[in-house]
Amino acid sequence: MNPTSTAGGPTLPQVRRLVTEIPGPASRAWQARKHDAVAAGVGTTLPVYVTAAGGGVLVDADGNSLIDLGSGIAVTSVGNSAPRVVEAVAEQLSSFTHTCFMVTPYDGYVRVAEALNRLTPGDHQKRTALFNSGAEAVENAVKIARSHTRKQAVVVFDHAYHGRTNLTMAMTAKNMPYKHGFGPFAAEVYRAPLSYPFRDGGLSGAEAARRAIDVIEKQVGAENLAAVVIEPIQGEGGFIVPADGFLAALTQWCTANGVVFVADEVQTGFARTGDLFACDHEGVVPDLIVTAKGIAGGLPLAAVTGRAEIMDAPHVGGLGGTYGGNPLACAAALAVIETIEAEDLVGRARAIGTTMKERLASFGDPRIGEIRGRGAMVAVELVRPGSTDPDPELARTVAAAAHSQGVVVLTCGTYGNVLRFLPPLSIPDHLLAEALDVLELVFKDA
C-alpha cells in the first residue's frame, strides 16, 4: 500500500509521529474543559483530542500522529473518512438530511435493506429493519423474536456484552462499568455457559454446546424460550472464539425447538473477522442477525436482518424510531459495502490477522496465555506465568505504555486481562509492523 494514500482513508501521512508527550498540552486543555462540561460517567480510554484521521492513523490537537489499532471499537473498519463514504455522505447532505422514514420514506433505506438481505448468511427470504445503535438493534431483535414465538424468555451467555439499555444491560454479563448501580434490570433473561476454549479444560464445541443446552432445558425450558442471543465471537467479553461446532449445535437445537437464534454481529460484522460475517466461518445461518458498528463507517446505523416470517411478525408501527435509517447513515452504509467489495477487505482482514498472530507469537512472552481471534479481530489474554490466573494489571500497564508511545490499543475481558486489536482494514503494512514493534518493546519493558 502507498504510505500516503490508502484504500480506506484520506491522504494523510501514514506515520507514527510524537511531537509532545501523550496526551499533549492541547489535549490536556480540552480534557480539562471536558471535566467541566461533560457528565463524569462518560469516560475516555486515551484523552487525546483528534483533529484528523485516515488510513491507520489518528492526528491529535498537538500534532501527534498515533497508530490506530482500535478503529473506534471496530467502527471505522474501512478507514476513517473513507473516500467513498465521504463522497456519498456529501452528496446526500446536499439533498436532505432527514425526513423520518416512517413519515416520508426514501430509497436509501430500502437500498440498505436490500443489500443486507443479499449479504447476510442464508439464501432464504429476508427482511431488514434499521435502527441507530447496536444496543437498540439487539433490543428490537428480542422484540421481534417475542412477537414471532409468543414466548418471553431470552438466553444469553457468560461474558456477553449486548449494550447499555435496560434490557441489554440485563443481557450483558459484566457488572463494572456497565451494570453497577443501574438496576433493577429487565426480567426473563437467563445465562448459559459459553464455549471458552482457553478455560474449558479441553471441551469440544459439541460438548460445550451440550453443557449449555442442558442448562437451558433445565433452567428455562424450550417451551418458554423466545430467543438465544449470542456473539459468534465475543467482543467486550474478551474476543472469545467458541470451539468449532458450538454455534452449529446451538442453531440446530434452536431450530428443533422453535427458538429464534439471534447472532449479535455488532462487532464482528462487515469483514472484520476475515469473513463478511463471523457466522460465515462455520456456515452458521442465524434466524436473525444484528449489525451495527462497521456498517456505516462512523455514522450511527444498526440493523436487524432475518427470516421474512419472523421479521414480519410485529404489527405495523411496532418497529421504528425517529432517526432509524437516517439518510446520511444509509448513504454511508452503501458506500461501506461498495468499499468492502471493491477493495477485497475480507481478504485484507485475513492478511492482517495472519501478520498480527505471527508477530505476537514471536514475542515468546510466557505472560501471553493465548493469542486468539479471526481476521483483524485479534486479542491476547494475559496471565501470570505458568498459570491461567488473569493478570489485569499487566494489561493496564501494557496498554498505558503503548498509548504513551503513540499506539492506540484497547483492553477488554470479564477479568480485565485481555488486550484487543481492531486495526482499520485500511492500515498500511509498514504501519502495522511498526505498531507490533512498539508492542514487542512494551512487553519487554513491562
C-alpha positions as CSV (number, residue, x, y, z in Angstrom):
1,M,0.0,0.0,0.0
2,N,1.1,3.5,-0.7
3,P,2.2,5.1,2.6
4,T,0.3,8.4,2.0
5,S,-2.8,7.2,0.1
6,T,-4.7,4.2,1.4
7,A,-7.7,2.3,0.2
8,G,-9.8,3.4,3.2
9,G,-8.7,6.9,4.2
10,P,-7.8,10.4,3.0
11,T,-4.3,11.4,2.1
12,L,-2.7,11.7,5.5
13,P,1.0,10.8,6.1
14,Q,0.9,7.2,7.3
15,V,3.5,7.7,10.1
16,R,3.7,7.5,13.8
17,R,4.9,10.9,15.0
18,L,5.3,12.1,18.5
19,V,5.9,15.8,18.9
20,T,4.7,16.1,22.6
21,E,4.1,13.7,25.4
22,I,0.9,11.8,25.2
23,P,-1.5,13.4,25.9
24,G,0.0,16.8,24.9
25,P,-0.8,20.2,26.3
26,A,-3.6,21.0,23.8
27,S,-5.3,17.7,24.6
28,R,-4.9,18.2,28.3
29,A,-6.6,21.6,28.0
30,W,-9.5,20.0,26.2
31,Q,-9.7,17.3,28.8
32,A,-10.0,19.9,31.5
33,R,-12.9,21.5,29.6
34,K,-14.4,18.0,29.2
35,H,-14.4,17.6,33.0
36,D,-16.3,20.9,33.4
37,A,-18.8,20.2,30.6
38,V,-19.4,16.5,30.2
39,A,-21.0,14.1,32.6
40,A,-18.5,12.3,34.7
41,G,-19.9,8.9,33.8
42,V,-18.6,9.4,30.2
43,G,-15.1,8.1,30.4
44,T,-12.2,8.2,27.9
45,T,-9.6,5.5,27.3
46,L,-6.9,7.8,25.9
47,P,-7.6,11.5,26.2
48,V,-6.0,12.7,23.0
49,Y,-8.4,15.0,21.1
50,V,-8.5,14.0,17.5
51,T,-8.4,16.6,14.6
52,A,-7.9,14.3,11.6
53,A,-7.9,10.6,10.9
54,G,-7.5,8.2,8.0
55,G,-5.7,5.1,6.8
56,G,-4.2,3.8,10.0
57,V,-3.5,7.0,11.9
58,L,-5.2,9.4,14.3
59,V,-3.8,13.0,14.4
60,D,-4.4,14.9,17.7
61,A,-4.7,18.6,18.6
62,D,-1.0,18.7,19.4
63,G,0.1,17.4,16.0
64,N,0.9,13.9,17.2
65,S,0.1,11.1,14.8
66,L,-0.9,7.8,16.5
67,I,-1.2,4.4,15.0
68,D,-4.9,3.3,15.4
69,L,-5.4,-0.3,16.5
70,G,-8.9,0.3,17.8
71,S,-11.0,1.7,14.8
72,G,-13.3,3.4,17.3
73,I,-14.1,-0.1,18.6
74,A,-14.5,-1.8,15.2
75,V,-16.5,1.1,13.6
76,T,-14.1,2.6,11.1
77,S,-13.2,-0.8,9.5
78,V,-13.0,0.7,6.0
79,G,-10.9,3.6,7.4
80,N,-11.7,6.9,8.9
81,S,-13.2,9.3,6.3
82,A,-13.0,6.6,3.7
83,P,-13.3,8.3,0.2
84,R,-16.4,6.6,-1.0
85,V,-18.1,7.2,2.3
86,V,-17.2,10.9,2.3
87,E,-18.4,11.3,-1.3
88,A,-21.7,9.5,-0.7
89,V,-22.5,11.4,2.5
90,A,-21.6,14.7,1.0
91,E,-23.9,14.0,-2.0
92,Q,-26.8,13.0,0.4
93,L,-26.1,16.0,2.6
94,S,-26.7,18.3,-0.3
95,S,-30.1,16.8,-1.0
96,F,-31.6,16.3,2.5
97,T,-30.6,15.2,6.0
98,H,-33.8,13.8,7.4
99,T,-37.5,13.2,6.8
100,C,-38.1,10.2,9.1
101,F,-38.6,7.0,7.1
102,M,-41.8,6.3,9.0
103,V,-43.3,9.6,7.8
104,T,-42.0,10.1,4.2
105,P,-39.6,7.3,3.1
106,Y,-36.6,7.5,0.8
107,D,-34.8,5.0,-1.3
108,G,-31.5,4.8,0.7
109,Y,-33.2,2.9,3.5
110,V,-34.6,0.4,1.0
111,R,-31.3,0.0,-0.8
112,V,-29.5,-0.8,2.5
113,A,-32.2,-3.3,3.4
114,E,-31.8,-4.9,0.0
115,A,-28.0,-5.1,0.4
116,L,-28.2,-6.6,3.9
117,N,-30.8,-9.2,2.7
118,R,-28.3,-10.1,0.0
119,L,-25.2,-10.2,2.0
120,T,-26.1,-11.8,5.4
121,P,-25.9,-15.6,5.8
122,G,-28.5,-17.8,4.2
123,D,-30.4,-17.7,0.9
124,H,-33.9,-17.7,2.5
125,Q,-36.3,-14.8,2.0
126,K,-35.3,-11.9,4.4
127,R,-36.5,-8.6,5.7
128,T,-34.5,-5.8,7.4
129,A,-35.3,-3.0,9.8
130,L,-32.8,-0.2,10.6
131,F,-32.0,1.4,13.9
132,N,-29.4,3.7,15.4
133,S,-27.1,1.6,17.6
134,G,-26.2,-1.9,18.3
135,A,-28.0,-2.0,21.7
136,E,-31.2,-0.7,20.1
137,A,-31.0,-3.3,17.3
138,V,-30.4,-6.1,19.9
139,E,-33.4,-5.0,21.9
140,N,-35.5,-4.9,18.7
141,A,-34.3,-8.4,17.8
142,V,-35.7,-9.6,21.1
143,K,-39.0,-7.8,20.5
144,I,-39.2,-9.4,17.1
145,A,-38.5,-12.9,18.5
146,R,-41.0,-12.5,21.2
147,S,-43.7,-11.3,18.8
148,H,-43.0,-14.2,16.5
149,T,-42.8,-17.0,19.1
150,R,-45.3,-15.6,21.6
151,K,-42.8,-16.6,24.3
152,Q,-40.9,-14.4,26.7
153,A,-37.6,-15.8,27.9
154,V,-34.2,-14.9,26.4
155,V,-31.0,-16.8,26.9
156,V,-27.6,-15.1,26.7
157,F,-24.1,-16.4,27.6
158,D,-21.3,-15.9,30.1
159,H,-19.0,-13.0,29.3
160,A,-21.6,-11.5,26.9
161,Y,-21.9,-7.8,26.0
162,H,-25.0,-6.6,24.2
163,G,-25.4,-2.9,25.2
164,R,-26.4,-0.3,27.7
165,T,-30.1,-0.1,27.5
166,N,-32.1,-1.6,30.4
167,L,-32.8,-4.8,28.5
168,T,-29.3,-5.1,27.0
169,M,-27.7,-4.4,30.4
170,A,-29.6,-7.4,31.7
171,M,-28.2,-9.4,28.8
172,T,-24.7,-8.2,29.4
173,A,-22.6,-10.2,31.8
174,K,-20.0,-7.8,33.2
175,N,-21.0,-5.6,36.2
176,M,-18.4,-2.8,36.0
177,P,-18.6,-0.5,34.3
178,Y,-21.8,-1.5,32.5
179,K,-24.4,-2.5,35.1
180,H,-23.2,-1.4,38.5
181,G,-25.9,0.7,40.3
182,F,-28.3,0.8,37.3
183,G,-30.8,-1.9,38.2
184,P,-33.3,-3.3,38.5
185,F,-33.0,-4.8,35.1
186,A,-35.5,-6.4,32.7
187,A,-36.8,-9.8,33.6
188,E,-36.9,-13.1,31.7
189,V,-33.2,-13.0,30.8
190,Y,-31.2,-16.2,31.6
191,R,-27.5,-17.0,31.2
192,A,-25.9,-20.2,29.9
193,P,-22.2,-21.2,29.9
194,L,-20.1,-20.3,26.8
195,S,-17.6,-22.3,25.0
196,Y,-14.3,-20.7,26.2
197,P,-11.5,-23.0,24.9
198,F,-8.7,-21.4,27.0
199,R,-10.7,-22.0,30.2
200,D,-12.8,-25.0,29.3
201,G,-10.5,-27.8,30.1
202,G,-10.5,-29.3,26.6
203,L,-14.3,-29.3,26.0
204,S,-15.1,-29.7,22.3
205,G,-17.6,-27.4,20.7
206,A,-20.2,-30.1,20.7
207,E,-19.6,-30.9,24.4
208,A,-19.7,-27.2,25.4
209,A,-23.0,-26.9,23.5
210,R,-24.5,-29.9,25.3
211,R,-23.5,-28.3,28.6
212,A,-25.2,-25.0,27.6
213,I,-28.3,-26.7,26.2
214,D,-28.6,-28.8,29.4
215,V,-28.7,-25.6,31.5
216,I,-31.2,-24.0,29.1
217,E,-33.5,-27.0,29.2
218,K,-33.4,-27.4,33.0
219,Q,-33.5,-23.7,34.0
220,V,-35.6,-22.1,31.3
221,G,-37.4,-24.7,29.1
222,A,-37.7,-24.5,25.3
223,E,-41.4,-24.0,25.7
224,N,-40.8,-20.7,27.4
225,L,-37.8,-19.5,25.3
226,A,-38.2,-16.9,22.6
227,A,-34.6,-16.5,21.6
228,V,-31.0,-17.5,22.1
229,V,-28.8,-14.4,21.6
230,I,-25.0,-14.8,21.1
231,E,-22.0,-13.0,19.7
232,P,-20.3,-15.5,17.3
233,I,-17.0,-14.1,18.7
234,Q,-17.4,-12.3,21.9
235,G,-16.3,-8.7,21.9
236,E,-16.1,-6.9,25.3
237,G,-16.1,-10.4,27.0
238,G,-12.6,-11.0,25.7
239,F,-12.6,-11.8,22.0
240,I,-13.6,-15.4,22.9
241,V,-13.8,-17.7,19.9
242,P,-16.1,-20.7,20.7
243,A,-14.8,-24.1,19.7
244,D,-15.8,-25.3,16.3
245,G,-19.2,-26.8,16.3
246,F,-20.6,-24.9,19.3
247,L,-22.6,-22.4,17.3
248,A,-23.8,-25.0,14.8
249,A,-25.1,-27.2,17.7
250,L,-26.9,-24.3,19.2
251,T,-28.6,-23.4,15.9
252,Q,-29.7,-27.0,15.4
253,W,-31.2,-27.1,18.9
254,C,-33.0,-23.8,18.3
255,T,-34.5,-24.9,15.0
256,A,-35.7,-28.2,16.5
257,N,-37.3,-26.4,19.4
258,G,-38.9,-23.4,17.8
259,V,-36.5,-20.9,19.3
260,V,-35.1,-17.9,17.4
261,F,-31.3,-18.0,17.0
262,V,-30.0,-14.4,17.1
263,A,-26.4,-13.7,16.1
264,D,-25.2,-10.4,17.6
265,E,-22.6,-9.4,14.9
266,V,-22.4,-5.8,16.0
267,Q,-18.6,-6.0,16.5
268,T,-17.8,-9.0,14.2
269,G,-19.7,-7.9,11.1
270,F,-18.6,-6.3,7.8
271,A,-15.3,-8.1,7.0
272,R,-13.8,-7.7,10.5
273,T,-13.2,-11.4,11.1
274,G,-11.9,-12.3,7.6
275,D,-15.4,-13.3,6.5
276,L,-18.1,-10.9,5.7
277,F,-19.8,-12.1,8.9
278,A,-18.4,-14.3,11.6
279,C,-21.2,-16.8,11.2
280,D,-19.9,-17.5,7.7
281,H,-16.8,-19.2,9.1
282,E,-18.8,-22.3,10.0
283,G,-21.7,-21.8,7.7
284,V,-24.0,-21.0,10.5
285,V,-27.2,-19.4,9.4
286,P,-28.9,-17.4,12.1
287,D,-32.7,-16.7,12.1
288,L,-31.9,-13.0,12.9
289,I,-28.6,-11.2,12.6
290,V,-27.8,-7.9,14.3
291,T,-25.3,-5.5,12.8
292,A,-24.0,-2.0,13.6
293,K,-20.5,-0.5,14.2
294,G,-18.7,-1.2,10.9
295,I,-21.9,-0.9,8.9
296,A,-21.7,2.8,8.1
297,G,-18.0,4.0,8.5
298,G,-18.7,6.0,11.6
299,L,-22.2,7.2,11.2
300,P,-24.9,5.9,13.6
301,L,-26.7,3.0,12.0
302,A,-27.7,-0.5,13.0
303,A,-29.9,-3.3,11.6
304,V,-31.8,-6.4,12.3
305,T,-32.0,-8.7,9.3
306,G,-33.7,-12.1,9.3
307,R,-36.2,-14.6,8.0
308,A,-39.1,-12.9,6.5
309,E,-41.7,-14.8,8.5
310,I,-40.0,-13.8,11.8
311,M,-39.3,-10.2,10.8
312,D,-42.8,-9.6,9.7
313,A,-44.4,-10.8,12.9
314,P,-44.6,-7.4,14.7
315,H,-47.7,-5.3,13.9
316,V,-47.4,-2.3,11.6
317,G,-45.9,0.6,13.6
318,G,-44.3,-1.8,16.1
319,L,-40.8,-1.3,14.8
320,G,-39.1,2.0,14.0
321,G,-37.7,5.2,15.6
322,T,-37.3,8.8,14.6
323,Y,-33.7,8.5,13.3
324,G,-33.6,4.8,12.4
325,G,-32.1,4.5,8.9
326,N,-31.1,8.2,8.7
327,P,-30.5,9.1,5.0
328,L,-26.8,10.2,5.7
329,A,-26.1,6.9,7.5
330,C,-27.7,4.9,4.7
331,A,-25.6,6.6,2.1
332,A,-22.5,5.8,4.2
333,A,-23.5,2.2,4.6
334,L,-23.9,1.7,0.8
335,A,-20.5,3.2,0.3
336,V,-19.0,1.0,3.0
337,I,-20.4,-2.1,1.3
338,E,-19.1,-0.9,-2.0
339,T,-15.6,-0.3,-0.5
340,I,-15.5,-3.8,1.2
341,E,-16.3,-5.5,-2.1
342,A,-14.2,-3.3,-4.4
343,E,-11.1,-3.4,-2.2
344,D,-11.4,-7.1,-1.1
345,L,-11.3,-6.0,2.6
346,V,-12.4,-9.5,3.6
347,G,-9.0,-10.7,2.2
348,R,-7.3,-7.8,3.8
349,A,-8.7,-8.7,7.2
350,R,-7.3,-12.2,6.8
351,A,-3.9,-10.9,5.9
352,I,-3.8,-8.5,8.9
353,G,-4.8,-11.4,11.2
354,T,-2.0,-13.6,9.9
355,T,0.6,-10.9,10.4
356,M,-0.6,-10.0,13.9
357,K,-0.8,-13.5,15.2
358,E,2.6,-14.5,13.8
359,R,4.3,-11.4,15.3
360,L,2.5,-11.7,18.7
361,A,3.6,-15.3,18.9
362,S,7.1,-14.4,18.1
363,F,7.3,-12.3,21.3
364,G,7.6,-15.6,23.2
365,D,6.2,-14.0,26.3
366,P,5.1,-16.5,29.0
367,R,2.6,-14.0,30.2
368,I,0.6,-14.3,27.0
369,G,-1.7,-17.2,27.8
370,E,-3.5,-17.3,24.5
371,I,-3.5,-15.4,21.2
372,R,-6.9,-15.7,19.6
373,G,-9.4,-14.2,17.2
374,R,-10.1,-14.2,13.5
375,G,-9.1,-11.8,10.8
376,A,-8.4,-8.3,12.0
377,M,-10.1,-9.1,15.4
378,V,-7.2,-10.3,17.5
379,A,-6.6,-10.5,21.2
380,V,-4.0,-11.7,23.7
381,E,-5.1,-13.0,27.1
382,L,-2.6,-12.1,29.8
383,V,-1.9,-14.4,32.7
384,R,0.6,-14.9,35.5
385,P,3.4,-17.2,34.0
386,G,2.8,-20.9,34.4
387,S,-0.9,-20.5,35.2
388,T,-4.2,-19.3,33.8
389,D,-4.7,-16.7,36.5
390,P,-5.7,-13.4,34.9
391,D,-3.3,-10.5,35.1
392,P,-5.4,-7.4,34.6
393,E,-2.6,-5.1,36.0
394,L,-0.3,-6.2,33.2
395,A,-3.0,-5.5,30.6
396,R,-3.4,-2.0,32.0
397,T,0.4,-1.5,32.1
398,V,1.0,-2.6,28.5
399,A,-1.9,-0.5,27.2
400,A,-0.8,2.6,29.0
401,A,2.8,2.1,27.8
402,A,1.6,1.6,24.2
403,H,-0.5,4.7,24.4
404,S,2.5,6.7,25.6
405,Q,4.4,5.5,22.5
406,G,1.6,6.5,20.1
407,V,-0.2,3.2,19.6
408,V,-3.9,3.0,20.4
409,V,-4.8,-0.3,21.9
410,L,-7.9,-1.4,23.9
411,T,-8.4,-3.7,26.8
412,C,-11.4,-6.0,27.5
413,G,-12.5,-9.2,29.1
414,T,-14.5,-10.2,32.1
415,Y,-11.3,-10.3,34.1
416,G,-9.9,-7.1,32.5
417,N,-6.8,-9.1,31.3
418,V,-7.2,-9.1,27.5
419,L,-5.6,-6.7,25.0
420,R,-7.7,-6.4,21.9
421,F,-6.6,-5.2,18.5
422,L,-9.0,-3.9,15.9
423,P,-6.9,-2.1,13.3
424,P,-8.7,-0.4,10.4
425,L,-8.6,-2.6,7.3
426,S,-7.1,0.4,5.5
427,I,-3.9,0.3,7.7
428,P,-0.8,0.0,5.5
429,D,1.6,-2.9,6.2
430,H,4.5,-0.8,7.4
431,L,2.4,0.9,10.0
432,L,1.0,-2.3,11.3
433,A,4.6,-3.7,11.5
434,E,5.7,-0.6,13.4
435,A,2.8,-0.9,15.9
436,L,3.8,-4.5,16.6
437,D,7.4,-3.4,17.0
438,V,6.3,-1.0,19.7
439,L,4.2,-3.6,21.4
440,E,7.1,-6.0,21.5
441,L,9.3,-3.4,23.2
442,V,6.4,-2.5,25.6
443,F,6.1,-6.2,26.6
444,K,9.8,-6.4,27.2
445,D,9.8,-3.3,29.4
446,A,6.5,-4.1,31.3
